[in-house]
Every structure is written in C-alpha cells, then in structure tokens.
Amino acid sequence: MNIKLIAIGKTDNKSLQTLIDDYTKRLSFYIKFDLEIIPDIKNVKNLSESQQKEKEGELILAKLSATDQLILLDENGKNFSSVGFSEELQKKMNSGVKTLVFVIGGPYGFSETVYKKAQGKVSLSLMTFSHQMVRLFFIEQLYRGFTILRNEPYHHQ
C-alpha cells in the first residue's frame, strides 16, 4: 500500500519543515509515502469562503486516481488513539487498498464535492491546530502507527 498526504499551501516555518522531513524519512522505512503540496490559491481576497473551498476542492480531486481511497483530516472525523489508528492502517493494508490518500484542507475546510468523494474522515484532536502543524502531527502519527504494528519501542503504553 502507498500513502499520500495532500495539503494546501507550503510550510513556511523552517523548524516545522525540518521535523516534517525527519518523520517523512523515518516513515519511508515502513511504507511508500508522498507528501503533495497544492500551492495556495491566488487572489483569495476576491473569493468567498465557498468559492475558495470549491477551487481547492477541484485541485484536490485532480490529484486523485480512480482507485485511491480518500480520507479527510476533519475536525468532525473519527477520533483514534495511536494504537487504534495503527489498527485502522493494518485493516486498510489487509483490504488491498493500493493508495490511501489523506487530505488536509484549506483554512475553511472542504467543498461538498470533496466530502462526497471521501470514504472517511479522521480527527486528530478536538483542538484546532495550524495547517502546517497538522502536517507534522499527522506524519508523526503515521510513523508511530507503523512502529506499533512492528512492535518497536517508539510507542509506550
């Protein structure tokens, strides 16, 4: 199985980017992982929230292939413990999913079109985090999930 994380906008904090790169490298020992960044939409001042979500949604959906399974990182998604998330990853691998795609939306979330296309939603927390920090937290949780599946000492119970 391949895992892809799609996010809107680049990470401009060098310290965060260094940590993202570190966990991305660590994750590569377990699974093929890609982080795809969709550039910020230009002239958002001239767009309503709805229009911005639609434009971002079009760009997100253009990155998907027909066989990809789409999971949205969404505040209203399912909450998992780290162990529970690792078990969910194992289920996806066992089910034969070729590419599992997680998406971090823009500042206003996702368009209805993207919600309709998604096969699931995951929440990282009830708290709100910056989109840049969510990338780091999510990639770290992916890494943690694979260390749990391999019974490696990274995660402590």
Disulfide bonds with the S-S distance in Angstrom:
none
